Amino acid sequence: MPEATVNGVALHAAGESLSPEELRQRACTELLRQAAQAAGLLAAGDAPSADGVITEAAAGAIEALLENNVTVPEPSDEACRRHFAAHEAGYRTGERVRVRHILLAVTPGVDVVALRKRAEPIFLDVRCHDDKAGQAADRFAEAARKWSNCPSGGQGGELGWLASADCAPEFAREIFGHAEVGVLPRLVHSRFGLHIVEVLEREPGVPQPFEAVRGAVAMSLRQQSYVTALRQYLRLLAGQAAVAGVDLEAADTPLVQ
């Protein structure tokens, strides 16, 4: 692959093949490491690493850099109430979902674009049979046994009843707080890979009053604000740097080690 660099600093060893996500992660980290050096928070002699793993000193300096440059306003009561009204289902307690899935796993060196192209025809096949109950059940289970990289594939992809805490957060966001039943109309992305998900049953849980979950609502808004502010700061740094071989604009969220 062509060499990817930030201000002439290589982001990978010669001949090493990385996914676009891994490259973006390393580029964001290197931008921040260099910014910490420029701000006098990190010794000029701190050396970059070809494997993307930064030193303990660099990690501490980046933390101080972000604390100084990424500000997160405290959400107002009005903003919290608006968010709660729009996402009330996500704050219910006791919600459970019975699901099954087909996992196409992301492993080091996997081409994510190629993986998605592999997942899409499987997804379309099980979706096309979703309105024919008997065929859908057989087709999904058959596809899970054939294609899924999860041990559940041997059981037709069955994961059983799950609570939000049982899942990776990015998976839970796609599954819980919704009313959908059947094969979801989208591929679900998680740290483990791409999932084709079928919701078999839902137990909606118990609605909570705003006052009981205000702290959780405020935390969610602070996290959203932090991601937005960090993305803007990284764009500023990228605009001031010579970045080659990596597309930072393609990142949905900033990826920082």
C-alpha positions as CSV (number, residue, x, y, z in Angstrom):
1,M,0.0,0.0,0.0
2,P,1.2,3.6,-0.6
3,E,2.9,5.1,2.5
4,A,0.6,7.1,4.7
5,T,2.2,10.0,6.6
6,V,1.5,12.9,8.8
7,N,4.0,15.7,8.3
8,G,6.4,13.1,6.9
9,V,6.0,10.7,9.9
10,A,5.1,7.2,8.6
11,L,1.9,5.7,10.1
12,H,2.9,2.1,9.3
13,A,5.9,-0.1,8.7
14,A,7.0,-0.7,5.1
15,G,4.8,-3.2,3.4
16,E,2.2,-3.2,6.3
17,S,-1.4,-3.4,5.2
18,L,-4.0,-1.5,7.3
19,S,-7.7,-1.0,7.0
20,P,-8.9,2.6,6.3
21,E,-10.2,2.7,9.9
22,E,-6.8,1.7,11.4
23,L,-5.0,4.3,9.2
24,R,-7.4,7.0,10.3
25,Q,-6.9,6.0,14.0
26,R,-3.2,6.2,13.7
27,A,-3.3,9.5,11.8
28,C,-5.5,11.1,14.4
29,T,-3.2,9.9,17.2
30,E,-0.1,11.2,15.4
31,L,-1.8,14.6,14.7
32,L,-2.5,14.9,18.5
33,R,1.0,13.7,19.4
34,Q,2.7,16.3,17.2
35,A,0.3,19.0,18.5
36,A,1.3,18.1,22.1
37,Q,4.9,18.5,21.1
38,A,4.2,21.9,19.5
39,A,2.4,23.0,22.6
40,G,5.4,22.1,24.8
41,L,3.5,19.4,26.6
42,L,5.6,16.6,25.2
43,A,9.4,16.4,24.8
44,A,10.6,17.0,21.2
45,G,12.5,13.7,21.5
46,D,9.4,11.6,21.9
47,A,9.6,9.3,18.9
48,P,6.6,8.1,16.9
49,S,6.1,4.3,16.6
50,A,5.6,2.4,13.4
51,D,3.0,0.2,15.1
52,G,0.8,3.1,16.2
53,V,1.4,2.5,19.9
54,I,2.4,5.8,21.6
55,T,4.5,6.2,24.7
56,E,3.0,6.7,28.2
57,A,4.3,10.3,28.1
58,A,2.6,11.0,24.8
59,A,-0.7,9.6,26.1
60,G,-0.5,11.9,29.1
61,A,0.4,14.9,26.9
62,I,-2.5,14.2,24.5
63,E,-4.8,14.1,27.5
64,A,-3.6,17.5,28.7
65,L,-3.8,18.9,25.1
66,L,-7.4,17.8,24.7
67,E,-8.3,19.2,28.2
68,N,-6.9,22.6,27.1
69,N,-8.4,22.7,23.6
70,V,-11.6,20.7,23.6
71,T,-14.3,22.3,25.7
72,V,-17.7,20.7,26.3
73,P,-20.5,23.0,27.5
74,E,-22.8,21.7,30.2
75,P,-26.2,20.8,28.6
76,S,-29.1,23.0,29.6
77,D,-32.2,21.6,31.3
78,E,-34.2,22.4,28.1
79,A,-31.7,20.5,25.9
80,C,-31.9,17.5,28.2
81,R,-35.7,17.5,28.2
82,R,-35.7,17.7,24.3
83,H,-33.3,14.9,24.0
84,F,-35.2,12.7,26.5
85,A,-38.5,13.4,24.7
86,A,-36.9,12.3,21.4
87,H,-35.2,9.2,22.9
88,E,-37.5,8.2,25.7
89,A,-37.5,4.5,24.7
90,G,-33.7,4.4,25.1
91,Y,-34.0,5.2,28.8
92,R,-36.5,2.5,29.7
93,T,-35.4,-0.1,32.2
94,G,-35.8,-3.8,31.8
95,E,-36.0,-3.8,28.0
96,R,-35.0,-7.1,26.5
97,V,-34.8,-8.3,22.9
98,R,-34.5,-11.8,21.5
99,V,-32.3,-11.7,18.5
100,R,-30.2,-13.7,16.1
101,H,-27.4,-12.5,13.9
102,I,-24.9,-13.3,11.2
103,L,-21.5,-11.9,12.0
104,L,-18.9,-11.1,9.3
105,A,-16.0,-10.4,11.6
106,V,-13.4,-7.7,11.2
107,T,-9.9,-9.0,11.9
108,P,-6.5,-7.3,11.5
109,G,-5.7,-6.7,7.8
110,V,-9.3,-7.3,6.6
111,D,-10.5,-5.0,3.8
112,V,-13.6,-3.5,5.3
113,V,-15.0,-2.4,1.9
114,A,-14.6,-5.9,0.5
115,L,-16.2,-7.3,3.7
116,R,-19.2,-5.0,3.2
117,K,-19.5,-6.1,-0.4
118,R,-19.5,-9.7,0.8
119,A,-22.1,-9.0,3.5
120,E,-24.6,-7.1,1.3
121,P,-25.8,-10.1,-0.9
122,I,-26.3,-12.2,2.2
123,F,-28.2,-9.3,3.8
124,L,-30.4,-8.8,0.8
125,D,-31.1,-12.6,0.5
126,V,-32.4,-12.9,4.1
127,R,-34.3,-9.6,3.8
128,C,-36.1,-10.7,0.7
129,H,-37.5,-13.7,2.5
130,D,-38.4,-11.8,5.7
131,D,-42.0,-11.5,4.7
132,K,-42.4,-15.3,4.3
133,A,-42.2,-16.5,7.8
134,G,-41.3,-20.1,7.2
135,Q,-38.8,-19.4,4.5
136,A,-37.3,-16.4,6.4
137,A,-36.6,-18.6,9.4
138,D,-35.0,-21.3,7.4
139,R,-33.0,-18.9,5.1
140,F,-31.6,-16.9,8.0
141,A,-30.6,-20.0,10.0
142,E,-29.0,-21.5,6.9
143,A,-27.1,-18.3,6.1
144,A,-25.9,-18.0,9.7
145,R,-24.6,-21.6,9.7
146,K,-22.8,-21.0,6.4
147,W,-21.4,-17.4,6.8
148,S,-21.4,-16.3,10.4
149,N,-18.0,-16.0,12.2
150,C,-19.8,-16.1,15.6
151,P,-20.1,-19.4,17.5
152,S,-23.9,-18.8,17.5
153,G,-23.8,-19.6,13.8
154,G,-24.1,-23.3,14.7
155,Q,-27.4,-22.5,16.3
156,G,-28.7,-20.6,13.3
157,G,-27.4,-17.3,14.8
158,E,-29.5,-17.4,17.9
159,L,-28.3,-15.1,20.7
160,G,-31.3,-15.5,22.9
161,W,-32.8,-12.8,25.1
162,L,-30.4,-9.8,25.6
163,A,-30.4,-6.7,27.7
164,S,-28.6,-3.6,26.7
165,A,-25.7,-4.3,29.1
166,D,-25.1,-7.7,27.4
167,C,-24.0,-6.0,24.2
168,A,-21.3,-3.7,22.9
169,P,-22.6,-0.1,23.1
170,E,-22.6,0.4,19.4
171,F,-24.5,-2.8,18.8
172,A,-27.0,-1.9,21.6
173,R,-27.8,1.5,20.1
174,E,-29.0,-0.2,16.9
175,I,-31.1,-2.8,18.7
176,F,-32.6,-1.2,21.8
177,G,-35.0,1.7,22.0
178,H,-36.7,0.8,18.7
179,A,-40.0,-0.9,17.7
180,E,-38.6,-2.9,14.8
181,V,-39.2,-6.7,14.6
182,G,-37.8,-8.8,11.8
183,V,-34.6,-8.5,9.9
184,L,-33.3,-5.0,10.5
185,P,-33.2,-2.9,7.2
186,R,-29.5,-2.1,7.7
187,L,-26.2,-3.7,8.4
188,V,-25.2,-3.2,12.0
189,H,-21.6,-2.1,12.6
190,S,-19.8,-3.0,15.8
191,R,-16.2,-3.4,17.0
192,F,-16.5,-7.1,16.0
193,G,-17.6,-6.5,12.4
194,L,-20.7,-6.3,10.4
195,H,-23.9,-7.9,11.7
196,I,-27.1,-8.9,9.9
197,V,-29.6,-8.9,12.7
198,E,-33.1,-10.3,13.1
199,V,-35.2,-9.2,16.0
200,L,-37.5,-12.1,17.0
201,E,-39.3,-10.6,20.0
202,R,-39.2,-7.5,22.2
203,E,-40.1,-6.8,25.8
204,P,-40.3,-3.0,25.8
205,G,-39.3,-2.3,29.4
206,V,-40.6,0.2,31.9
207,P,-40.7,4.0,31.0
208,Q,-38.8,6.2,33.4
209,P,-39.6,9.8,34.4
210,F,-37.2,12.5,33.2
211,E,-36.1,13.3,36.7
212,A,-34.9,9.7,37.3
213,V,-32.6,9.7,34.2
214,R,-31.6,13.3,33.9
215,G,-28.0,12.5,34.8
216,A,-27.8,9.8,32.1
217,V,-29.4,12.2,29.6
218,A,-26.9,14.9,30.4
219,M,-24.0,12.5,30.1
220,S,-25.2,11.4,26.7
221,L,-25.3,15.0,25.5
222,R,-21.9,15.8,26.9
223,Q,-20.5,12.8,25.1
224,Q,-22.1,14.0,21.8
225,S,-20.7,17.5,22.3
226,Y,-17.3,16.1,23.1
227,V,-17.2,14.0,19.9
228,T,-18.3,17.0,17.9
229,A,-15.7,19.3,19.5
230,L,-12.9,16.7,19.1
231,R,-13.8,16.1,15.4
232,Q,-13.6,19.9,14.8
233,Y,-10.2,20.1,16.6
234,L,-8.8,17.2,14.6
235,R,-10.0,18.9,11.4
236,L,-8.2,22.0,12.4
237,L,-5.0,20.1,13.1
238,A,-5.3,18.2,9.8
239,G,-5.8,21.4,7.9
240,Q,-2.5,22.7,9.3
241,A,-0.6,19.5,8.6
242,A,0.7,17.7,5.5
243,V,-1.4,14.4,5.5
244,A,-0.8,11.9,2.8
245,G,-2.2,8.4,2.1
246,V,-5.2,8.6,4.5
247,D,-8.7,10.1,4.2
248,L,-9.5,11.7,7.5
249,E,-12.8,13.2,6.2
250,A,-14.2,9.7,5.8
251,A,-14.3,9.1,9.5
252,D,-17.8,9.2,11.1
253,T,-16.2,9.8,14.5
254,P,-12.7,10.6,15.5
255,L,-10.7,7.5,16.2
256,V,-8.0,8.1,18.9
257,Q,-6.0,5.5,20.6
